[in-house]
Amino acid sequence: MQASILIVSKNRKEELKKTLAILLQLIDPKRHEILVFLDGCTDGSADLKPEFPLVNWKGAAISLGASAARHQLYPNAKGAFFIGLDDDAHPLQANFIDRVVSVFDSFPNVGIIAFQEIRGVFSSDEEALQNVRAPEEQYLTNDFIGCGFAVRKEVYNATNGFPVWIDIYGEESCLAIEVLSKGYDILYDGSIKINHRVDMVKRRLGKQNYFRFGKQLKNTTFYYLVYYPSPMGKILKLYWHNLKKYALTDFKCFRIYWSILFQVLFSLPKILSLRNPVDPSVISRIRSLKNLNY
């Protein structure tokens, strides 16, 4: 098996259906596989199983969270390369797997490829491609986004995988730092494009930003506590920045900020038991690499 496409989905039946329909037009089932984890779905997503018999379905009755669900799903994949997609994201090139394989063949030390994300809801893939604003460049980076990436199976298996101690938002950075600590590279390749079908206007008007604010604050704290040799300076800067920029300017953020602080304090014994600090040289390398342009 050459490539495994892995998707975690939660209550987005129609988006998942669209993504699977597109993927099955692009892949060769004899050479590639699709695995889907239904993470506590209550919207009838399981009804898609008879419609897509070529998909390898996994799942949990109660939601585990995106990161823990990936942790459960990825060990079932058989491909030499894992391609991670969100349930509302699809490739914009028919030969996207060949492009992934070509990059891995050309750069033996690359463990993860970060794809170019094109956000928005478009009438066609052609329209999505017309909205590309970033150049098709390649550069070594220190992170990737979960809606579109590829990782070598052997590299993923050399790490602890996606963490079970993070639910959603921030799990990519955990895998990234472990991959870098193993001596591998992360390469952004702008020529491999995916359309992340998110309505940014609706997201801004909804509760998504508040939800993301709390999750990222908590999970970034956990990230520093687990991986950084001396995390307190980074954590103090994190909380001071979020206090000034968000908590003191928005009452909802203010409430979330203090709620997260208490959650972190309550979780300290568990998180500190997971401490696995990387060598300081890895932190220096992360700082020296170009940040991913989200």
Summary of the structure (lengths in Angstrom):
residues: 294
radius of gyration: 19.0
end to end distance: 31.1
largest distance: 55.6
contacts: 936
relative contact order: 0.13
helix: 47%
strand: 21%
